[in-house]
Each structure stands twice: as C-alpha cells, then as structure tokens.
Amino acid sequence: MKNLTIEEIVFSLDKYDPEEISISIDRADFKAAPPYIDITIKIASIDEMYEQKWKIHAIDYLAGNISGTESFWMDLKKDHPLLWEYNDLQASLYFNGIPDNFYMLYWDMCEIHASAFGPYYGVEKYLNREIAFEELMRSNYGLLANGPKRLLIEFAECLKRQGVKSTIINERKPIFWNGQRIVSELRNPSLLLIGESYIIANIFRPES
C-alpha cells in the first residue's frame, strides 16, 4: 500500500462501522527524533478483512498521552480544547465571595471541563492545587485557576451562578517547550486522537 497522508487514513475509516475497526498503539517513542507511534489498524467487516501497520511521525511534537487501550476510532483536529494550551491566550481566574453551594460549584466546573476535555485529563490540571477546593472557596478571595482563557470564561460563569464575583487577569501567550527551547507564542498545531490517546504536533507523517 502506498503511503497515505494522515487525513487519508482517517478518511478511509469513515466508511466502516466502529464495531468493524480495531486500532492498537503498539509502540510510542516521544523522545525519538522525530517522535513517533506505531499503530495497527484491523478491519473486520462483511465485505473485507485486513490488517495494516503504520508508523506515524509527529513532526514538531508538543504533547501526547497513550492510554494503552484498544480503540475503534481515529480523528484529526485543528480545533479542539486540547489545543487551547497552544492556540489560546492563557490567564488567571480570581474570585471574590463565598459560593452559595460549594459542591454544586465544583460539580458544574467538572461538567464543563469534562464536556471539553473528555477522558484526557481532569479539572485538577487547571485548578489552584495549593489548597483544598472548599477551604479555598471559604477564604472569600483568591486564585481559582490558571489556564486557557476560553475555559476560564466558562468557569467564571459557574462562579456567577453561585453569587461569586470573578476577574480574569494576567493574559499571556502560551509558554511551552518546542523540542529545542522554551518559547512564548501562539501556535496552530494539529491533534491526532486515537480513542483515549492523543498526540499534538504540527505535522503527522505516516509511513507503512
């Protein structure tokens, strides 16, 4: 089989029912130059059955996490909350006031986070972890979260519903390691999703 683009591989799976697809990540090396993952795609449908192995190079790799579970779908995104760390301004969310219901506030924030980030990581990634959540909120004032501005705006709405004022300050460009040095800039990378695994890079270059 000729080498396909990552877009062609993803598109080729669209014609199958998810139950007919099995994708396993056999190996991942994010320290290689360039980083890569080895995957095996198996198709088992009424009309055809085949297995294809791919090595997918992640050019200008930024981040990734491999779940180790078998998957039944694969997608490529240019717009997704997992990319906000690179393509959205980062900021800090401060609150002033005590919420009417601590548990409902935390629940609402978890729901918002889960609807955006799914199983890839929890709300704790952005919350102030220097102090327990309830203790922090009882202090009447403080830093609630650091993270992408788009997420903090939604958190601020949760605070508002609980009668708490908030301010988003310290807007800044994302800071991250680009593989060679720490940079502060807005990027527009791509996101490769394989079930509960993800990889963020500028370019994905498959070879069979």
C-alpha positions as CSV (number, residue, x, y, z in Angstrom):
1,M,0.0,0.0,0.0
2,K,1.3,3.4,-0.9
3,N,2.0,5.9,1.9
4,L,-1.1,7.9,2.7
5,T,-1.5,11.2,4.4
6,I,-2.9,11.2,7.9
7,E,-6.0,12.8,6.5
8,E,-6.4,10.0,4.0
9,I,-6.0,7.3,6.7
10,V,-8.6,9.0,8.9
11,F,-11.0,9.4,6.0
12,S,-10.6,5.8,4.9
13,L,-12.0,4.7,8.3
14,D,-15.2,6.8,8.0
15,K,-16.9,4.2,5.7
16,Y,-16.8,1.5,8.4
17,D,-18.9,0.9,11.5
18,P,-16.9,1.5,14.7
19,E,-17.5,-2.2,15.6
20,E,-15.6,-3.2,12.5
21,I,-12.5,-1.2,13.4
22,S,-9.7,-2.1,15.8
23,I,-6.8,0.3,16.3
24,S,-3.9,-0.6,18.7
25,I,-0.9,1.5,19.5
26,D,2.0,-1.0,19.5
27,R,4.8,1.4,20.4
28,A,5.3,5.1,21.2
29,D,8.6,7.0,21.5
30,F,8.2,10.7,22.2
31,K,11.9,11.1,22.8
32,A,12.9,9.9,19.3
33,A,13.8,12.4,16.6
34,P,11.2,12.9,15.4
35,P,8.8,11.3,17.9
36,Y,6.5,8.6,16.6
37,I,3.9,6.0,17.3
38,D,3.4,2.6,15.7
39,I,-0.2,1.6,15.2
40,T,-2.0,-1.4,13.8
41,I,-5.4,-0.9,12.1
42,K,-7.6,-4.0,11.7
43,I,-10.8,-4.0,9.7
44,A,-13.3,-6.9,10.0
45,S,-16.4,-6.3,8.0
46,I,-18.8,-8.4,6.0
47,D,-17.1,-7.3,2.7
48,E,-13.5,-7.2,3.7
49,M,-10.9,-8.1,6.3
50,Y,-7.4,-6.7,6.5
51,E,-4.6,-5.5,8.8
52,Q,-2.3,-2.5,8.2
53,K,0.6,-1.3,10.2
54,W,1.7,2.4,10.2
55,K,4.5,4.4,11.8
56,I,3.2,7.9,12.3
57,H,6.0,10.5,12.8
58,A,5.0,13.5,14.9
59,I,6.9,16.5,13.4
60,D,7.4,19.3,15.9
61,Y,5.8,17.2,18.6
62,L,4.3,19.2,21.5
63,A,2.4,16.8,23.8
64,G,0.8,13.4,24.0
65,N,-0.6,10.7,26.2
66,I,-1.0,7.0,25.3
67,S,-3.8,5.2,27.1
68,G,-2.8,1.6,26.2
69,T,-6.4,0.6,25.4
70,E,-7.5,-0.7,22.1
71,S,-9.5,1.9,20.1
72,F,-12.2,1.8,17.4
73,W,-11.9,5.3,16.0
74,M,-9.3,7.9,14.9
75,D,-9.6,11.6,14.2
76,L,-7.5,14.6,13.3
77,K,-8.5,18.0,14.7
78,K,-7.3,21.6,14.2
79,D,-9.9,23.0,16.6
80,H,-10.2,21.2,20.0
81,P,-9.9,22.1,23.7
82,L,-6.8,20.0,23.9
83,L,-5.1,22.6,21.6
84,W,-6.0,25.6,23.8
85,E,-2.7,25.3,25.6
86,Y,-1.1,26.3,22.4
87,N,-3.6,28.4,20.4
88,D,-5.4,30.3,23.1
89,L,-4.2,33.0,25.5
90,Q,-3.5,31.8,29.0
91,A,-4.8,33.7,32.0
92,S,-5.6,33.6,35.8
93,L,-9.1,33.5,37.3
94,Y,-9.5,35.1,40.7
95,F,-12.7,35.1,42.7
96,N,-14.2,37.4,45.4
97,G,-17.0,36.0,47.5
98,I,-18.3,32.7,49.0
99,P,-20.4,30.4,46.8
100,D,-24.0,29.5,47.8
101,N,-23.2,25.8,47.3
102,F,-19.5,24.6,47.2
103,Y,-20.4,21.2,45.9
104,M,-22.7,22.5,43.1
105,L,-20.0,24.9,42.0
106,Y,-17.3,22.1,41.8
107,W,-19.8,19.8,40.0
108,D,-20.6,22.5,37.4
109,M,-16.9,23.1,36.8
110,C,-16.2,19.4,36.4
111,E,-19.1,19.1,34.0
112,I,-17.8,22.0,31.9
113,H,-14.3,20.6,31.9
114,A,-15.4,17.0,31.0
115,S,-17.5,18.2,28.1
116,A,-14.5,20.0,26.7
117,F,-11.6,17.6,27.5
118,G,-13.4,14.3,27.9
119,P,-11.2,11.5,29.3
120,Y,-7.9,13.0,28.5
121,Y,-7.3,14.8,31.8
122,G,-9.2,16.1,34.8
123,V,-10.2,19.5,36.1
124,E,-7.4,19.5,38.6
125,K,-5.0,20.3,35.8
126,Y,-6.0,23.9,35.9
127,L,-7.4,24.5,39.4
128,N,-5.3,26.0,42.2
129,R,-4.0,22.9,44.0
130,E,-2.1,24.8,46.7
131,I,-5.2,24.5,49.0
132,A,-8.2,22.2,49.2
133,F,-11.1,23.5,47.0
134,E,-13.7,24.0,49.8
135,E,-11.1,25.7,52.0
136,L,-10.0,27.9,49.1
137,M,-13.6,29.0,48.4
138,R,-14.3,29.7,52.1
139,S,-11.4,32.1,52.1
140,N,-13.6,34.6,50.3
141,Y,-10.8,35.7,47.8
142,G,-8.1,34.0,45.9
143,L,-6.7,32.4,42.7
144,L,-9.1,29.7,41.5
145,A,-7.5,28.6,38.3
146,N,-4.8,29.1,35.7
147,G,-5.3,28.0,32.1
148,P,-6.7,28.8,28.7
149,K,-8.9,31.9,28.7
150,R,-11.8,30.2,26.9
151,L,-12.0,27.7,29.8
152,L,-11.7,30.3,32.5
153,I,-14.6,32.3,30.9
154,E,-16.8,29.3,31.4
155,F,-15.6,28.8,35.0
156,A,-16.4,32.5,35.7
157,E,-20.0,31.8,34.6
158,C,-20.1,29.0,37.2
159,L,-19.0,31.4,39.9
160,K,-21.5,34.0,38.8
161,R,-24.3,31.4,39.1
162,Q,-23.2,30.8,42.7
163,G,-23.2,34.6,43.5
164,V,-19.4,34.9,43.4
165,K,-17.6,37.7,41.5
166,S,-14.6,37.0,39.5
167,T,-11.8,38.6,37.4
168,I,-9.7,37.2,34.6
169,I,-6.2,38.8,34.6
170,N,-2.6,38.2,33.6
171,E,-3.4,37.3,30.0
172,R,-0.3,35.9,28.3
173,K,0.8,33.8,25.3
174,P,1.3,30.1,26.0
175,I,4.7,29.0,27.3
176,F,5.9,25.6,26.3
177,W,8.9,23.5,25.2
178,N,9.0,23.3,21.4
179,G,11.5,20.5,21.3
180,Q,14.6,22.7,21.4
181,R,13.8,25.5,23.8
182,I,11.1,27.2,25.9
183,V,9.0,29.6,23.8
184,S,6.2,32.0,24.5
185,E,3.9,32.2,21.4
186,L,0.6,31.2,19.9
187,R,0.7,28.1,17.7
188,N,-1.8,26.3,15.5
189,P,-0.8,22.7,15.8
190,S,-2.9,19.6,14.9
191,L,-4.4,17.0,17.3
192,L,-4.4,13.3,16.5
193,L,-7.0,11.4,18.5
194,I,-6.9,7.6,18.7
195,G,-9.6,6.6,21.2
196,E,-8.4,7.8,24.6
197,S,-4.9,8.5,23.3
198,Y,-3.8,11.8,21.9
199,I,-0.8,13.4,20.2
200,I,-0.3,17.1,19.4
201,A,2.2,18.1,16.7
202,N,2.5,20.5,13.8
203,I,2.6,17.7,11.2
204,F,1.8,14.0,11.2
205,R,3.7,11.9,8.6
206,P,2.6,8.3,8.3
207,E,4.7,5.5,6.6
208,S,3.7,1.9,6.1
